[in-house]
């Protein structure tokens, strides 16, 4: 199919799916994902696999913008006031999910992938899969927060934890990979320190790229007087940052979060923070319909049972870890009660980590990738309603008109 025709279908059918989802009192992104599943290569085949691959840059651009917007939402004052609770929750929820998934997979993986040994295969498999499961998807979280117009201590903590969560997941993954390779005898002469330090250095590189581009963009913004040109600047810098990271093989998500964080906390950059507001809904529609388009029925059928185990255990680990982290960090009561349910979305970072691990463990690499993909599919479908419910129960969802209807309502009042 022609990619432009496919993009038109994605937007129009995605809109219909989003409207139906709202009618059913579900998050809009649920409708987007379901539409993607329905028109994808392995369901109706309306959009074929080759076309889906050709639209890959759209996913990258959308994810880059979403990461930037999360960064802009983190104000230093808010982070400082919630610093202790944010730090403890981030560490405890990630580590608890890691431990829970690893412990369960050590014992159940042989039921799904028989014929290997515990020390050289099942334990390494459990370690790297558990580390990949720690990550939280920023796109779903921000989309539902913006749609719900949520605001309050839990929302602020949620966005901050999501921004830090992927970095913690990468650090855990680097340690898990080192341990897994040592157990499997697959170090191949690579120093242990390099295995551990490599991913961490990539995070530092990404943050540096985002920071440098933020200062450069803020300087250039002083020369711009019109909103239209400012949109071009901000979108250009966001895409440039993500693209540079793709070329260098570092995390574009971390770079763009850093980019947004710096711009959001510099003086006289308020116009840059709000510049992309009008194109947000378009990006969300494209991103989540494309996420659904990547559904693979064969992969899901093969790895679904193992993925279901990972999903259930990951949810339990995230929830228990968040409750414990909130208690240690003296967070607000509603944060400890509901934040664990809001941290469940999982997507791109987990898949990326699984792909890295699969290259080093070829004998179970297909199972790693398939199980991660299947667990992401399950999460994309079940966690958005849970996230929205958590925000509602925490009392942080505004009861006014939805975000896209608010400007019209305000105009009528004037």
N, C-alpha and C positions, 0 to 999 in steps of 0.2 A: 504493500500500500504506500502511496505517496505520503511522506512524513508530514507535510503541511495539512493534508486532508486528515491524517490521524490526529494531529494536534487540535484541529477544529472539532473533531468528534470527542476528543478528551475533554475539551472545555464545555461543549454543549451538553453532552451526556453526563459529565461530572456535575454540572449545575443541576440537572434534573435529579440525579442521585442525592445531591446535597439537600435539595428542597424536600424530597421524600423523607430523608433522614430527619430533618427538622420536624416534619409532620408527625413522625413517630417518636418525637422527643429524644432523639439520639444526636450525638455530635455530628456536625456536617461531614467531618472527615470519614466517618463510618460509611456514609453514602458514597463518597469518592472511592474508597477502597473497594467496596462491593461492585461499583460500576467497572472499575479496573479488572476485577476478577471475572466479571461477566463477559466483557468484550475481549479478554486476553486470548493468547494463542492456544491455551489448553482447555478452554471452555467453549466459547462460540467461534473463536478464531477470527473475529471481525478485524482485529488488529494483529498482524502476524509477528512472529518472533524477530525477524530481521528489522522490521519497523521499530519495534520496541528498543532494540539495541541502538538504532540510529538516533533515538531520542534521548540517549544517555546524557548528553550535555545539559539538557533541560533539568534533569534531576540534580546534577552538580550545581547549576546556577541557583536553583530553588533552595537546596540545602545550604549553600553558602550564604544566601540572604537570611535564611532562618537563623543560622548560627550568629550572624551579625546582629540580628534583632534581639536575640537572647542576651548578647553582650551589652547592648545599649540599655537593657532593662535593669542591669545591675549597677546601682548607685553605691558609691563608696560609703556614704553615710549609712545606708540601709545594711550593707554587708558588714560594716563595722559594728552596728548595734546588734546584729544577729550572728556575729562571727563565731562565737563559741558553739552555738547550736548547729550552725551550718557545717562547721568542721567535724564535729562529732557525728552528726547524722550521715554525712557523706562517707566517712570512714566505716562506720558501723554497718550501714546498709549494704555497702559494696562488699565488705569482708564477710558479712553474714550470708549474703547470696552466694559468694564464692565457696564458702565452707559447706553450705547446705547442698549445693549442686554437686560439688566434688565428692562428698561423702556418699551421696545416693548413687551417682554414676559409677563409682568404683565397684559397687555391688550389683548393679542392674545391667551394665553395658554388655556383659557376657551373654545375657539373654537375647540381645538384639544382634550382637556381632560375635558369634561363637568362634572358637578355634585359636584364640590367642592367650598369652600369659598375663597374669596380673601385673607384675612389676614392669615389664617391657612394653605393654600395650594399654591395658585397661586403666592403670593408674596415670600414665601420661595423658591418655585421652580425657580422663576425668578432670585433670588439672587445667588443661588448656581450654576445654569446653566450659568449665566453671568460670574461668577468667573472662572468656568472651561473653558469658551471660550476665556479667556485672553491669555492662554498659546500659545507659538509658537513652532512648531516642529523643533528641531535643525537638524535632519537628512536630510530633504529635502533641507534646506538652505545650509548646508555645501556641500552636493553632487553637487548642481548646481553651487555654487561658485568655487569649485575645477574643475568641468568639463569646466566651462567657463573661467577658469584662470583669474578670476576677481580680480582687485587690484585697490585701491583708497580710498578716504575718505568715500564714501558710503559703500563700502565693509567692511572696518574696523569697521565702526559704526554698520553695520548690524550684524556682528559676535558678537560684544560686547553686543548689545541689546538682541540678542537671548540668549546669555549666562546668562544674568540677568533676562530675561523675565519670565522664569519659577519660579524663586524665588519670584518675585513680584506677580505672579499668585497664588502661594501657600499662600502668606501672605494675599492677597485679599480674597482667599477662606476661610482662617481661620476666618476672620472677618465676611464674608457672612454666614458661617455655624453657628456661634454664634448667629447672628441676626435671621437667619431662624429658628433655634431651639427654640429661645425665643418666636418668633411669633407663632410657632406651638405648644408651650407648651410641648416640647419634651426634655427638659434639663435632666430630670430623675435624679436630684440631682447632676449632674456634674457641678462643679464650672465654671462660665463663663470664668475666667482667663485661665483655663486648655484648654478649647475649642479653645481659641485664641492662646495661647502660644504653644500648642502641635505641630502643623505643623511648626512653626518658629523654635522651638528647634530641630526638625528633620533636618531642613536645616543646622543648626549649626553643628549637629552631622555629617552630610554628608560631609560638607566642612572639618571638622577636620579629618575624615577618609581619604579623598583624600590627604590632606596636609601631614599627617604622612607617608602615603605610598609613596608619592612623594620623601620625603627626604630619606626614606629607600632605595628606588629603585635607586636614584641617587648615593648613597654611594656604593651600590652593583655594579653599572655600571662601577665604576672605576677599578673593577677587571676583566672586560670583554674586550677582545681584538678583537673578531671577530663580524662581523655584524650579522651573523646567530644566535649567542647566545644572542646578544642584542635584536633581534626580539623576542626571547623566553621570555626574561626578561620583556620587555615592554608589550607584549600581556598578559603575566601571571599576571602582576601587575594590568593591566586594568580589566581583568576578575575577579581577586581576589577582587578588590575594589567594583565592581558591585555586586559580590556574597555576600560579607559581608553586603552590604546595603540591599540586598534582605532578608537576614536572620534577620536583625535588623528592617526591615520595614521602612527604610528611603530612600531618593531619590538617586538612583545610578547615575542618570544623573548629579545631582549637585556634587556628590563626584568625578566623573570622570572628570568633567569640572575643579574642583579644582585641581585634580591630574595633568591634562594637563597644567593648568595655572602655577603651581609651577615649574614643570619640564621645561616648555617653557621659564621660566624667571630665572632659576638658571644658574650659569656659568658652562661651559664645559658639557652641556647636549644636545648639538645640535644633536649628533648622536641618542639620544633617541627620539627626536622630529620627525625625518625622518624615524625611524626604520620601521614603519608600512605602509610606502608609497606603497609598492608593493602589499599589500593585500587589500588596500582600494577598488578597483573596485569590487573585489569578495564580500566583505561585503555589498557594496551598492546593488549589484544585488540580493543577498540573502534577505536583509532586505526589499527592496521595493516589490519584488515578494511575499514575505511572507505577507506584508501588504495588498496586493491585495487579497491574499488567504483568508483573514479573512472577506471578503465581505459576508454579509448575506442578501440575496434577500428579505426575509420576513421582517426583521428588517427595511430595506430600504423602502419597500413599506408602512409599517405601520407608520414610523416616518419621511419619506421623506419630506412631506410638512412643518412640524414644523422645521426640520433641514434646509430646504431651507431658511426659515425666519431667523434663527440664522446665517447662512452663510452670507446672504446679509447684515444684520445689523452689524455683526462683522466686515465685510470688511469696511463698512462706518465708524465705530468707530475707527478702527485701522488707517485708512487713515487720518481722521480728527485729531485724537490725535497725530499722527506722525508729521503732518504739524505744529500743534500748538507747540509741543515739540521742533521741529527743530527751530522754530522762537524764542521761549524763550531761547533756548540754543545757539543761533547764529551759527547754523550749516551751512555747505556749501550749496549753493543753490540747487545743484542736490540731496543732502540728503533729504531736505524737500520736494522736488518735487517727488521723486521716491521711497523713503524708505518705505512709507506706503504700497505700492503694494508688496514689498519684504518680509513683515512680516506676510503674510497671511497663510502659511502652518500650519496645526494643526494636532496633532496626540496623542502620548501615554500619555502625562501628563494630557491632557483634559479628556481622557477616565478614567485614574486612579482617578482623582478628582470626576468624575461623579459616579464611582463605590463606593467611600467613602460616597458620599451624598446619594446614593440609599439605603445604609444600614440603614441610619437614617430616611429616608422617604419612607418606604416600599409601601405606597399606590400609590405613583407616581414614585417609583424607576425604574420600567421597562421603563417608558416613558423617564426618565432622561438618562438612559444608551442607549436606542434605538436612541433617538434624537442626542446624542453626537456621537455615532458610525456612524449614517447616515451623520452628518455634517462633520466628519472626512473623510468619503468616498468621499463626494463631494469636499472637500478641496484637497484631494490627487490627484484628477483628474484635477481640474481647476487651482490650484495655482502655480504648477511648471512652466508652460509657462509664467504666469504673473511675477513670480520672475525673470526668465531669461530675459524677456522683460525689466524689470526695470533696471537690470544691464546693458543691452545694451544701453538703453536710457540715462543712467547716464554716458556713455562713459567709463566704467571701464572693459569692456570685451576685452581681448586681441584678436587680429585678426589673430594670428599665428595658427599653427597646434593645434588641440585639445590636451589636456593634455596627453592622452595615446599614441599619435603619436609623441610628442615632442622629446623623447629620441632617437627615430630612426632617426629623422631629424637631430638632433645634431650630431649623430654618422656619418651620411653621409657627413656632412660638414667637420668633422675632417678628 
